[in-house]
Amino acid sequence: MDTDFIVIGGGVAGASAGCELAAHGRVVVLEREDTPGYHTTGRSAALYTENYGNRVIRILTIASKPFFDRHGFLSPRGVVFVGTAEQDAAIERALADGKAFPQTFEEISKAEALRRLPILRPDYFTRAIHEPDATDMDVHGIHQAFLKGLRDRGGQLVTSAGDAVARPTGKGWEVETRQGTFRAPVVVNAAGAWADMVAEAAGVRPIGLVPKRRTAITFDAPSDTPVHGWPMGLDIEETFYFKPEAGRVLASPADETPSDPCDAQPDEYDVAVCVDRIERATTLQVRRITHKWAGLRSFVADKTPVVGEAPDAPGFFWCAGQGGYGIMTSPAMGRLVAAVATGAAMPADLAAMGLAPAELAAQRLFAA
């Protein structure tokens, strides 16, 4: 099958890129699994916050919010960050970083933190920060909106494709899958944890992507405690977090364990660590775990996404390394991928915030 753009990966990165590229030509999105979003996209903690990640991540996050607002994908949550006396430096860094962007991010008293999250142990923390504008995200809705946009613009999603093997041809790229062979001048590698494997199979230099496992659990909330209105509770150095989830409590030890690309499963040690950290920081008791799972968050060395053409492979474009920021940056990332893959200018809103293509280019990772 001949087309204009082939996107490898049907998670939120590939779906957003495919949706935006479909405005410029024929697009096929190839998903290795039976269902798109089975791996990382479907296992997200689903929080939108503009106080997470480095400068590039924050620009992409802020630029994505109009899309979320337009479709009603955000709902109020808020975050209370807590820190111990030994974490004063981390608190100060977070406050300093927050001043660089316009969102509300302010230190609050212990009494105010306890009012907002009464299950915190008063003797656990010494300082707290409140981010009232952080919100929950409808991850399923976001992903499906991109896939619908892809279809509405004439694009095609191909599932059960298995491992997609891309090879350069004289006129572009040929990608072999279980569902047939596809040809296009442009291939976008949005394969998540598998992105380096896709590149190596294509003879393209990898970017040093490291998938990292993150564990999460849900457990019953105290029967006499109304949890729905709680903000998320988050350790200032991200050693744990918890928030309401469908009448229960979702919690994670915020682990980042290097892993091969795989169908990630929770490790019992990480589950135990999660329970211990939550019970030390709060009065919650985890008597019954109702669900546990793990997902892979993939990073390159500087924890900045890689978007742009591979320097050693014309027509092969990266959309990888989103780490734990992939959902909340996806609208801006999709527009950015479409711009670089079609040779268009940087989207005006991203350029106005000072984002430069070189900050995302793969070449930055290959410097001696």
C-alpha positions, 0 to 999 in steps of 0.5 A: 500500500502506498501512502504519504506518511507512515506512523509506527505506534498507535499510542497517544504519541502516534495518534496525535502525530497521525491526526495532525499529519492527516491534514497534509496527506494520506496517513497510515498508523501502524499499531503492533497490538490488537488495541492502540494504547495498550501499553503506556497510554492506557496506564497513565496516572492522568494528571495535567500539571504545568509544574512538571519536567524541564523547560521544554516539557513545560512549554509543550504542556502549556501549549497543549492546554487549549486543546484539552479545554476545547474538548472538555478533557480536564477536570479539577484536582489540584496538587499538594506537594509535601517535603521534609526538613531534609527536602528544603532544597527541593522545595526551594528549587520547585518554587524557583522553577514555578516562577518562570511560568504563569500558573499558580504555584505557592507555598502554603502553611502546614495547617492549610496543607492538612485542611486540604489533605487531612490524612497527611501525618503532621509529623511527616512533613515540614513544608508544603506547596499548592498547585490549584490549577493541576487537573485530572485528564480524560486519557481515554477521551484524549486518545480517542479524539486523536484517532477520530481526527485521524479517521475523519481526515481520511487516515487509517489505523492498522492494528495487530501489525506486529513488529514493523520493520522499516527499510529505505528505498530509492523513493522513501521507506517501505515498512513490513508488518503482519498486515502487509507492506506499506510505502511512503516518503516519510516514516514517523517512529512513535513506537514508545518503549520500542522506538530504539528497536524500530530504529535499529531494525531500520539501520538508523542510529538509536537515541539511547532510549531507556524504558523505565517501569512505574508501578501503581496500585489502587486500594479502598479508601476509609469508609468514613472519609470522603476522598473525591474532593482531595487534591493529589498528594505528591512528595516534592522529590517524587518518591510517592504520590496518591490521589482519588480514583473512582471512589478508591485511592490510586498510589505509586512509589514513583519508581523508575526501574530500567526495563527492556520494552515489554508488557510491564508487570508490577513487581511485588517489591515495588508494591510493598515500597508503595504501601510503606511510603503511603502509610508513613506519610499518611494515616491511610492503611492499605488493607486490600489492594484492589488493582495493581499494574505497571507501565513503561515511561521512556526517557533519553539522557536529558529527559527531553523528547526527541522530535525531528528527522534522523540525521543519518536517515532522510525521511525517518522522523523521531517522535520519542522519549516523552517519558512521563509527559506524553499525555499532557504534551500530546496535542503540541507534540502532534502539531510539532511532528507534523510541522517538522515532517512536512518542512513547515515552520515551528507552530507559532505558539511554540515559537513565541514561547522560545522553543527551538527545533534544535532543542528536540533534534536527535543530533543533540544526543550525539554530540561528543 
